[in-house]
Amino acid sequence: MNYVGIDIAKTFHVVTIIDENEVKVFKKAFRVENDSNGYSSFITKLDTVSTDKANFLIGLEATGIYGENLLEFLISKGYNVKLLNPFQTSRYREQTTMKKVKNDNIDSLMIALFIKDGKYSEGYVTNDEYQSLRTLYRNRTSIQDDMKDVKKRILTNHAVTFPEFEYITNPFTNIGLALLDKYPTAHHYKNSSVDRIVKVFRHIKGNNFNDEKAIQILNASKNSVYSGKAKDARAIAIRSSIRLLKLYMEEIDILEQEIFSLLEKQNISTDKFEEDMKVDDKTTTLIDHLKSIPGVAEKTIAAIISECGDLTRFPTTAKFIGYIGLFPTENSSGNYKSTGHLSKRGSSIAKHALYMSSVSCMLHNS
């Protein structure tokens, strides 16, 4: 048996091959370019060692997206490939080398030695549907983070140009954004009136803006502490941020439609699930059961499913908790026992979704 360790990078990967005696098959580690020619050359290189694919056990770390194409390529060619946890390989390298030395050649050798020892926990490779769901949901999360930055810019500018506004209405509701777009600073209300302000909202469905609030805003604008400095430039900046925010909101809507559509197509109804849950209706899916929990919405389910994949693959609740990282750290010795903060391992997206759903359940699920 030959053991192949691959250190993943963006433009190329570094490979070390060892035999049963932990002797390097090639004296030096070699590079595999991250393109079709590089992959073909890699197979040719392996064939010089053995044409029997069963003579190879290949390991690579689950380090982001850069190794995905190589992983799928090797699996499609019939090789036995193991996806490794980077945390485990890091600890193995520290124990083996006893040095704080890290480079591509050493990493690829350590991976090869690690898979030969066989003490690794094999990583989980999601299918195409789960991968699609993860891609869409993470993109949604990324856009939401960008939205927060845009909102901060709007609030920062508006804290100068009309700080009293926030005490009257929420600037990020449909009404608030419409007002900000029409009157970005307190000075822009100078020639306005109650009728003109109310007219802004007539096209907004379900708005509850009335004359009383319009009077409040007008009075607040007249008595605002804003000096009027750079009012035109600040108005341009606020309106620019509002256009960007609206674009982000539209993209979020599009992504959520795709996510919910993909979620509906998921048929996660396995024999194991039906047996464990005593499900008689074979059309009932795991997602259907998750939806039945008061306080748990489709967004929560999408977040957890996208990050964890098929939930039925976890044999126990403890395994699921360990995967997500929902356990406290512990430092105990002898009679001394100490528990610390929540573990930093696992997906922050799944953790956040579970936290928000638990808050909702406390309100709606007795």
N, C-alpha and C positions, 0 to 999 in steps of 0.2 A: 504494500500500500504506500502511495505517495501522498504527502500532506502539503496542500498549497495554501499559503497565507497571502492575502491581498490587502495592501494598505490603500484605501480609497482616497483620491484627490479629485479636483475639478477637471483638469485637463489630461491627466495621466494617472495610472495606478502602478504601484510597485509590488512585484511578486517575488516570493521566496518559496522554493520547493525543497522539502526534506523527505528522507526515506524512513523506514521503520527504526533505523539506528540513530535518527536525528542528525544524519549527515546531509549537508546540502547537495542536492542533485546538480545544481549549477553553482560554481564557486561564488558568483556574484548575483545579487538580486537584479532583476531586469524590469524594464518599464513596459507598460501596455498603454498605448495611446487611447484616449477615450473617443474612438471613432471606429467605423466599420473595418477599416484596414488594420487598425490595432487589434481589434477583436479576432480577426482572421489569423493574424500573425501569432496571437496567443494560442489559438487552437493548434496551429502548426508546431509551436514550441512544445505543447503538451504531447503531441503525437510522437515527437522525437524521444520522449521518455517512455510512453506506452500508448498504443492505439486502443487499448481497452479502457473505456471510461470508468469501469468499476474499480480500477486501480488508483483512482483519485478521490480524495476528500478535500473539498475546497471550502475555505472559510473567509468571510469578509465582514467588516463591521457595519452595523446599521447606522451609518453616519449621514443623516440627511438624505438628499435625493441623488447625490452624485454616483452612487453605486447601483442605482435601480436598473439602468439599462444593461450593465454588465451582468448583474444577477439574473435578469430575465433571459439574456442571451445564453448564458451557461446552462440554465435550467432547460431551455429549449433544445440544446445540443445533447441533453441526456446526462449531464454531470450531477453528482451529488454535492449540493452547495448548502452550507450552513450560514445563516445570518446570526451574527454574534452581537451581544450587548457590549457597547464600548466601555461601560463601567467595569464589567468583568475582565475584559482584555487589559484595561489599564491597571487593575489590581494585580493581574497575573504578571504583567511586565515588571511591576515594582517588586514583587516577590522573587521573580526569576533573576533579574539583573542586579537588584539591590543598589541601583544607581538611579539618579534622576537624569537619565539620558533618554532622549526621545528623538528619533528621526525615522524617515520612511523605511529604510532598510531594516532597522531594528524592529519596527512595528510589524512589518510583514513577516519577519522571522518569528516574533512572539505569537502572532496569530497562527502560524503553522504549528508551532510547538503546543499551543493551547488546544487546537482541535485534535492533535495527536493524543494529548492527555485525556481528552474526552470529558473534562469536568465542566464544560460550558452548558449554559441554558440556551437552547435554540430559539432564535427570534421568530416572531410571527409575521408571515407575509400575507397581506390582505389580497382579496380577489379584486377584480376590476371595478365592481360596483362599489365596494367599500372604499377603494382608493379614490374613485370619483367623488364620493361623498366627502371624504377627508379633504380633497383638494378644494372643493367648493366651499366647505365650511371654514377652512383655514383662510381662504381668500376673503370670506365675509368678515372673519375676525380681524384680519389685517386692515380692511377698509374701515371697520368700526374704530380701530385705533387711530387711523388717519382722521376720521370724523371728530374724534376727541381733540386732536391737535387743532383742527379748524375751528371748533367751538371755543377753544381756549383763546385763539387769536381774536375771534369776534368779541368775546367777553373782555379781553384785555383792552381793546380799542374802545369798546362801549363803556367800560369803567371810567373812561376819561370824558368821552363825548356826551354821555347821558347816564350817569351812574344811578339816578333815581328810577330809571325805567324798570329795572329788575324787581323793584318792590311793588310794581303795579301789575305786571304780567310776565309770564315766562317767555324769554326771547326766542326759545327754540320750539315753540308750538307753531302751527300754521299761521295763527294770528300774529304771534311775536315776530316771525320771520318776515311776514308781509309788511308789518310796521317798520321793521329795521330796513327793509329794502326801499320803502317809500320815504322814510324819514330816518336816515342813518345817524344823525346827531340831533341834539336838542335844538340847535340853531335852525334846523330844517323845518321845524314846526312853526317858524315865525309867521308865515303867511297862511297857515292852515286854519281849519275850523272844525267844529264837531261833525258837521255833515260830511266834510271831505275825509275825515278820519274813518267814520263809519262806512263810507262808500268803499273803502279799501277792502272791506270784508264781505261785501254782499255776494261775491262769487264763491266764497268759501263755505262749503256745506257744513251745517251743524255748528257754526260759530255762535258763541254766546256773548259777543262783544256788544255793549250798549252805550248809550249817550253818557251815562254816569262815568264809565271808564274813560271815554274819550275826553271828558272834562278833566278828569284826574291827570291824564297824560299831558294835556295842554297846560294846565296849571303847573305841573312838575317841570315841563320844558321851559316855562317862563322864569321859574325860580331855580333852574339848574345852576350848579356851580361851574359848569363847563365855560371856559373862557372864550371858546370859539377858535382857538389857535389851530391852524392847519385843518380846518373843518372840511374843505373840499378834498384834500388828499386822504384824510381819514375816512371820508364817505366812500371814496373809490375803493379803499382797502377793505372796508366792511362789506360793500356790495360784491366785491370780488370773492371774498370768503363765503358769502351767502350763496353765490352761484356754484362755487365748488362744493359746498355742503349739500345743496340740492342734487347735484350730480351724484355725489356719494350715496345719498338716500335712494335715488333711482336705481343705482347699481345694487344696493342692498336688497331692494324689492325684487330685482331680476334674479339675483342669486338665491334668495329664499324660495322663489317659485320653483327654481331648478332643484333645490335641495328637497323641498317637500314632494316634488314629483318623483324624484329618485327614491325617496323614503317610502313612498307608496308602492313602488315597484319591488321593494325588498321583500323577499319571501323567506323570512327567517323562521320557518316552522319545521323544526327537526324532530325526529322520532324521540330523541333524548328529552327535548323540551316538553313534548306532548306527554311523555311518560312521567317526567318529574312533576309537571303541573296538572296531571290527570286531565288533559285537554281532550275532549271528545270530538270537537269540531275540527277537522283536519285543515280547514281553511283559516283557522285562527293563527295569527302569527305572534311572535314575541313582541313586535311593535304594537300590535293591537292591545296586548296586555299592559304594556307600559303606558299607553294612552289612557287606560282605564284608571290610573292612579290620580286622584284629585291633586291638583297643583303641579302636575307634570305636563308640559306642553310639547308640541312637535319640535320646537327649537332645542329644548333640553335633550330630547331623544336623539335628535340629529347630531348634537355635540358629542354625546356619549358614544353613540354607534360609530360615528366617523373616526373617533380617536381610539376606540377599543376593538372595533371590528365585530365579529360574531360573538355575542355575549355567551352563547351556549358552549363556547370552548373552555370556559372557566368551570372546573369541576366543583369548586366550593366558593362561598362568599369570600373567604379569607384570601383565596387566590386573586379574586377580582380586586379586593381592597389593596393587596400588595402591588398589583399591576398599576393601579391608578396612583398609589402612593398616599392613600388616606389612612396613615397610621402615624402615631407620634414617635419621635426618635427616643432612644433609651440609652442610658449610660449607667450600667449597674455592675457592682463588684462586691462579692461577699454579702454582708448584711446591708450594704448601701444600694439604694435603688433610686434612680432619677429619670423622669421622663421629660422630654423637652418639646420643642415646637413640632409642628406637622412636618413630615418628610418632604423634601424638595424634589423627590423622584416622581416620575409619572407625568401625565399631561396636565398642564395648567388649565387648558380649555375644558377638559372633562371635569376637573376639580371645581372650577368656577360654576359650571352648569349644574353639578350636583349640589353645590352650596346654595345657589339661587333657588333650585327646586325644593330644597329642604326648608328654606325660609317660606316659600309659597305653601308647602304642605303644612307647616305649622299654623298657617292662617286658615287653610281650607280643609284639612284632613284631620278630624278629631282622633 
